[in-house]
Amino acid sequence: MQADNKPLALVTGVGPGTGAAVARRFAAGGYRVAMLARNADRLAALAAEIPDSIAVPCDVTDAAALEAAISRIGAPKVVIHNAVGGAFGNFMDIDPAVLQRNFDINTMALLRLAQLTTPAMVSAGEGALIVTGNTSAQRGKAAFAGFAPTKAAQRILAESIARDLGPKGVHVAYLIVDAVIDVPWQRERLPDAKDDFFIHPDAIADEIYHLAHQPRGAWSFLAEVRPFHEPW
């Protein structure tokens, strides 16, 4: 589904932070944006704000619902998998069902999105699949036992997809966000933190847009963004 011959961008996990910023950035870049999330009211409000966008309430862990959503919106040129499931706790504290749920959101939904959307990109000879991640994709800290394994699996899956699709003209990239994202609930949790402690969702969105539009002679797979003073 396209309007005025605009390319279509599909964004999952469109909440008030990164997802909304990505939707706005791609709309500003000339895209028709399809926004997926579970919160229908939030999506409707955002769709009213962003011209020529479409709100698609959907739980990405529901395979049938995700397939129906893709069928409804059409073939995207760019897909951004930003939906995320997280949990804090060590391996003794974590409910296995929570780990499974996070795996379904972070990894299985990526697999299904790629299977549903990238064949059309291959046929067109162009397209991009961008996945938002974080440092949990690279290390397993004690308190991240219910989250880090799923993000590590997500990164490796994205790399496998990238190695397959790159030679076919489709760019796959994984963006690691090594920072606390500047959203209201994080501000409330960290009231004494200075502005430059956080990363702004608009900055993340700009980098995602950049990755999706890199020239073919200079594609990145693994990219990182962090505040200038962040230890790493």
C-alpha positions as a Python dict, from the first residue, in 0.01 Angstrom:
ca = {
    (1, 'M'): (0, 0, 0),
    (2, 'Q'): (161, 325, -117),
    (3, 'A'): (48, 681, -178),
    (4, 'D'): (188, 926, -431),
    (5, 'N'): (451, 666, -522),
    (6, 'K'): (618, 703, -186),
    (7, 'P'): (831, 409, -72),
    (8, 'L'): (701, 224, 232),
    (9, 'A'): (885, 190, 563),
    (10, 'L'): (766, -56, 827),
    (11, 'V'): (854, 7, 1191),
    (12, 'T'): (780, -237, 1474),
    (13, 'G'): (770, -142, 1840),
    (14, 'V'): (642, 211, 1785),
    (15, 'G'): (626, 353, 2134),
    (16, 'P'): (681, 710, 2255),
    (17, 'G'): (1060, 691, 2223),
    (18, 'T'): (1272, 539, 1947),
    (19, 'G'): (986, 390, 1747),
    (20, 'A'): (798, 719, 1719),
    (21, 'A'): (1119, 903, 1634),
    (22, 'V'): (1199, 654, 1358),
    (23, 'A'): (849, 688, 1215),
    (24, 'R'): (881, 1067, 1208),
    (25, 'R'): (1230, 1052, 1053),
    (26, 'F'): (1127, 826, 767),
    (27, 'A'): (813, 1028, 705),
    (28, 'A'): (1031, 1339, 685),
    (29, 'G'): (1252, 1152, 440),
    (30, 'G'): (964, 1097, 200),
    (31, 'Y'): (836, 758, 313),
    (32, 'R'): (489, 633, 385),
    (33, 'V'): (530, 476, 728),
    (34, 'A'): (346, 171, 861),
    (35, 'M'): (368, 157, 1240),
    (36, 'L'): (324, -167, 1436),
    (37, 'A'): (270, -189, 1812),
    (38, 'R'): (22, -336, 2058),
    (39, 'N'): (-111, -2, 2185),
    (40, 'A'): (-382, 95, 1936),
    (41, 'D'): (-463, 430, 2097),
    (42, 'R'): (-100, 545, 2093),
    (43, 'L'): (-64, 440, 1730),
    (44, 'A'): (-380, 623, 1630),
    (45, 'A'): (-258, 944, 1795),
    (46, 'L'): (76, 915, 1619),
    (47, 'A'): (-87, 840, 1283),
    (48, 'A'): (-292, 1158, 1322),
    (49, 'E'): (34, 1349, 1368),
    (50, 'I'): (240, 1191, 1088),
    (51, 'P'): (109, 1256, 735),
    (52, 'D'): (38, 956, 515),
    (53, 'S'): (112, 701, 788),
    (54, 'I'): (-81, 392, 884),
    (55, 'A'): (-136, 252, 1232),
    (56, 'V'): (-138, -127, 1252),
    (57, 'P'): (-207, -263, 1601),
    (58, 'C'): (-23, -593, 1617),
    (59, 'D'): (159, -819, 1861),
    (60, 'V'): (471, -923, 1670),
    (61, 'T'): (483, -1252, 1858),
    (62, 'D'): (153, -1354, 1697),
    (63, 'A'): (262, -1512, 1370),
    (64, 'A'): (-82, -1498, 1209),
    (65, 'A'): (-139, -1136, 1315),
    (66, 'L'): (202, -1033, 1183),
    (67, 'E'): (139, -1201, 849),
    (68, 'A'): (-201, -1030, 825),
    (69, 'A'): (-42, -694, 904),
    (70, 'I'): (219, -733, 630),
    (71, 'S'): (-49, -839, 383),
    (72, 'R'): (-251, -530, 473),
    (73, 'I'): (27, -273, 430),
    (74, 'G'): (205, -415, 125),
    (75, 'A'): (575, -455, 45),
    (76, 'P'): (805, -223, 241),
    (77, 'K'): (1132, -95, 101),
    (78, 'V'): (1272, -57, 453),
    (79, 'V'): (1190, -259, 766),
    (80, 'I'): (1302, -150, 1113),
    (81, 'H'): (1260, -411, 1386),
    (82, 'N'): (1248, -199, 1700),
    (83, 'A'): (1007, -406, 1910),
    (84, 'V'): (1186, -527, 2222),
    (85, 'G'): (1115, -752, 2516),
    (86, 'G'): (1330, -710, 2825),
    (87, 'A'): (1356, -823, 3186),
    (88, 'F'): (1594, -782, 3477),
    (89, 'G'): (1706, -1067, 3701),
    (90, 'N'): (1973, -1332, 3732),
    (91, 'F'): (1931, -1683, 3603),
    (92, 'M'): (1778, -1805, 3931),
    (93, 'D'): (1519, -1529, 3944),
    (94, 'I'): (1398, -1524, 3585),
    (95, 'D'): (1077, -1707, 3499),
    (96, 'P'): (1154, -1923, 3194),
    (97, 'A'): (830, -1799, 3039),
    (98, 'V'): (967, -1444, 3048),
    (99, 'L'): (1282, -1550, 2866),
    (100, 'Q'): (1068, -1729, 2607),
    (101, 'R'): (848, -1423, 2559),
    (102, 'N'): (1152, -1201, 2507),
    (103, 'F'): (1295, -1450, 2259),
    (104, 'D'): (967, -1444, 2068),
    (105, 'I'): (971, -1063, 2047),
    (106, 'N'): (1338, -1006, 1981),
    (107, 'T'): (1439, -1304, 1770),
    (108, 'M'): (1143, -1500, 1636),
    (109, 'A'): (962, -1185, 1526),
    (110, 'L'): (1276, -1080, 1338),
    (111, 'L'): (1283, -1415, 1160),
    (112, 'R'): (919, -1385, 1059),
    (113, 'L'): (957, -1022, 949),
    (114, 'A'): (1252, -1116, 730),
    (115, 'Q'): (1068, -1411, 579),
    (116, 'L'): (760, -1201, 508),
    (117, 'T'): (922, -884, 372),
    (118, 'T'): (1263, -946, 222),
    (119, 'P'): (1163, -1167, -74),
    (120, 'A'): (998, -863, -235),
    (121, 'M'): (1315, -662, -167),
    (122, 'V'): (1523, -928, -340),
    (123, 'S'): (1287, -920, -637),
    (124, 'A'): (1316, -542, -650),
    (125, 'G'): (1695, -558, -618),
    (126, 'E'): (1698, -317, -324),
    (127, 'G'): (1580, -271, 32),
    (128, 'A'): (1698, -260, 391),
    (129, 'L'): (1630, -442, 716),
    (130, 'I'): (1757, -259, 1023),
    (131, 'V'): (1745, -405, 1374),
    (132, 'T'): (1785, -202, 1693),
    (133, 'G'): (1989, -370, 1963),
    (134, 'N'): (2202, -284, 2264),
    (135, 'T'): (2512, -400, 2445),
    (136, 'S'): (2324, -699, 2585),
    (137, 'A'): (2365, -844, 2238),
    (138, 'Q'): (2739, -865, 2306),
    (139, 'R'): (2768, -962, 2671),
    (140, 'G'): (2573, -1141, 2940),
    (141, 'K'): (2575, -947, 3265),
    (142, 'A'): (2440, -1125, 3571),
    (143, 'A'): (2119, -921, 3599),
    (144, 'F'): (2033, -956, 3229),
    (145, 'A'): (1980, -1332, 3214),
    (146, 'G'): (1623, -1290, 3092),
    (147, 'F'): (1718, -1051, 2815),
    (148, 'A'): (2077, -1075, 2693),
    (149, 'P'): (2047, -1430, 2551),
    (150, 'T'): (1762, -1317, 2329),
    (151, 'K'): (1945, -1008, 2203),
    (152, 'A'): (2260, -1210, 2132),
    (153, 'A'): (2050, -1456, 1932),
    (154, 'Q'): (1888, -1163, 1753),
    (155, 'R'): (2225, -1019, 1651),
    (156, 'I'): (2351, -1354, 1521),
    (157, 'L'): (2028, -1411, 1329),
    (158, 'A'): (2057, -1065, 1176),
    (159, 'E'): (2414, -1144, 1071),
    (160, 'S'): (2304, -1468, 907),
    (161, 'I'): (2033, -1281, 720),
    (162, 'A'): (2280, -1010, 619),
    (163, 'R'): (2526, -1261, 476),
    (164, 'D'): (2248, -1419, 273),
    (165, 'L'): (2078, -1104, 148),
    (166, 'G'): (2371, -869, 98),
    (167, 'P'): (2483, -1027, -231),
    (168, 'K'): (2119, -1011, -344),
    (169, 'G'): (2105, -633, -304),
    (170, 'V'): (1935, -608, 36),
    (171, 'H'): (2115, -431, 319),
    (172, 'V'): (2081, -572, 671),
    (173, 'A'): (2229, -383, 966),
    (174, 'Y'): (2231, -415, 1345),
    (175, 'L'): (2248, -95, 1548),
    (176, 'I'): (2371, -123, 1907),
    (177, 'V'): (2241, 158, 2127),
    (178, 'D'): (2486, 179, 2419),
    (179, 'A'): (2299, 436, 2626),
    (180, 'V'): (1994, 518, 2830),
    (181, 'I'): (1729, 650, 2591),
    (182, 'D'): (1580, 988, 2675),
    (183, 'V'): (1216, 903, 2748),
    (184, 'P'): (1001, 1032, 3035),
    (185, 'W'): (1009, 717, 3249),
    (186, 'Q'): (1389, 708, 3234),
    (187, 'R'): (1402, 1073, 3338),
    (188, 'E'): (1182, 988, 3635),
    (189, 'R'): (1402, 691, 3723),
    (190, 'L'): (1721, 901, 3699),
    (191, 'P'): (1618, 1250, 3811),
    (192, 'D'): (1974, 1366, 3882),
    (193, 'A'): (2117, 1264, 3544),
    (194, 'K'): (2234, 1543, 3316),
    (195, 'D'): (2095, 1589, 2968),
    (196, 'D'): (2408, 1453, 2799),
    (197, 'F'): (2382, 1131, 3000),
    (198, 'F'): (2096, 1023, 2774),
    (199, 'I'): (2076, 953, 2404),
    (200, 'H'): (1786, 1125, 2230),
    (201, 'P'): (1550, 909, 2023),
    (202, 'D'): (1589, 1150, 1730),
    (203, 'A'): (1962, 1078, 1722),
    (204, 'I'): (1896, 705, 1708),
    (205, 'A'): (1642, 761, 1431),
    (206, 'D'): (1891, 964, 1230),
    (207, 'E'): (2144, 682, 1249),
    (208, 'I'): (1886, 423, 1145),
    (209, 'Y'): (1789, 639, 850),
    (210, 'H'): (2156, 674, 758),
    (211, 'L'): (2212, 297, 773),
    (212, 'A'): (1910, 237, 552),
    (213, 'H'): (2053, 472, 289),
    (214, 'Q'): (2422, 385, 283),
    (215, 'P'): (2568, 348, -66),
    (216, 'R'): (2615, -9, -181),
    (217, 'G'): (2991, 33, -183),
    (218, 'A'): (2998, 112, 190),
    (219, 'W'): (2743, -96, 379),
    (220, 'S'): (2776, -145, 755),
    (221, 'F'): (2644, -445, 940),
    (222, 'L'): (2731, -372, 1303),
    (223, 'A'): (2700, -8, 1408),
    (224, 'E'): (2705, 156, 1751),
    (225, 'V'): (2587, 483, 1902),
    (226, 'R'): (2657, 615, 2253),
    (227, 'P'): (2699, 946, 2437),
    (228, 'F'): (3051, 1088, 2409),
    (229, 'H'): (3138, 1015, 2774),
    (230, 'E'): (2988, 665, 2794),
    (231, 'P'): (3249, 410, 2923),
    (232, 'W'): (3275, 106, 2696),
}
